[in-house]
Amino acid sequence: ISSADLRKWAGFFAAPLYVVLTADLKKAASRHYAVMDTGFVSQNIYLAAQANGLGTCAMASIIDRKKLADELKLRKNNAFLVHPVGIPR
């Protein structure tokens, strides 16, 4: 969790919240399982957002992956997906 506003590096939407899904590849059984587990969590974010009247969109294109990872103190290339979350138009 970061108190800094990192949205400008995370994605393209003006959402009030961005959820960054990451996996530590050194701890994962394999990259395949890490990516698959990230997808399961992503699906649950969609369901939770919809149940609460919010919208989201999984995005693998992160504006500045390196800056975002540095700010969140992540290991290199660990940020897989970001989810902007907010009230849909």
DAGI-V763323 format. One record per residue. N is the residue number from 0. RES is the residue in one small letter. PSI is psi in radians with two decimals (none if undefined). Layout:
n: <N:N>
res: <RES:RES>
psi: <PSI:PSI>
//
This chain:
n: <0:1:2:3:4:5:6:7:8:9:10:11:12:13:14:15:16:17:18:19:20:21:22:23:24:25:26:27:28:29:30:31:32:33:34:35:36:37:38:39:40:41:42:43:44:45:46:47:48:49:50:51:52:53:54:55:56:57:58:59:60:61:62:63:64:65:66:67:68:69:70:71:72:73:74:75:76:77:78:79:80:81:82:83:84:85:86:87:88>
res: <i:s:s:a:d:l:r:k:w:a:g:f:f:a:a:p:l:y:v:v:l:t:a:d:l:k:k:a:a:s:r:h:y:a:v:m:d:t:g:f:v:s:q:n:i:y:l:a:a:q:a:n:g:l:g:t:c:a:m:a:s:i:i:d:r:k:k:l:a:d:e:l:k:l:r:k:n:n:a:f:l:v:h:p:v:g:i:p:r>
psi: <2.38:2.44:-0.23:2.68:1.77:0.10:-0.55:-0.36:-0.26:-0.76:-2.99:-0.13:2.67:0.71:2.57:-0.27:2.39:2.26:2.20:2.11:2.20:2.88:2.44:1.82:-0.36:-0.41:-0.31:2.61:-0.61:2.84:-0.67:-0.86:-0.64:-0.79:-0.71:-0.77:-0.65:-0.68:-0.67:-0.78:-0.72:-0.77:-0.70:-0.53:-0.73:-0.82:-0.76:-0.72:-0.85:-0.73:-0.38:0.26:0.40:2.90:2.73:2.95:2.06:2.29:2.16:-0.30:1.86:2.32:-0.93:1.47:-0.74:-0.81:-0.75:-0.80:-0.71:-0.82:-0.60:0.03:0.77:2.77:2.81:2.31:0.47:-0.26:2.01:-0.88:2.61:2.58:1.86:2.43:2.26:-3.02:2.15:2.66:none>
//
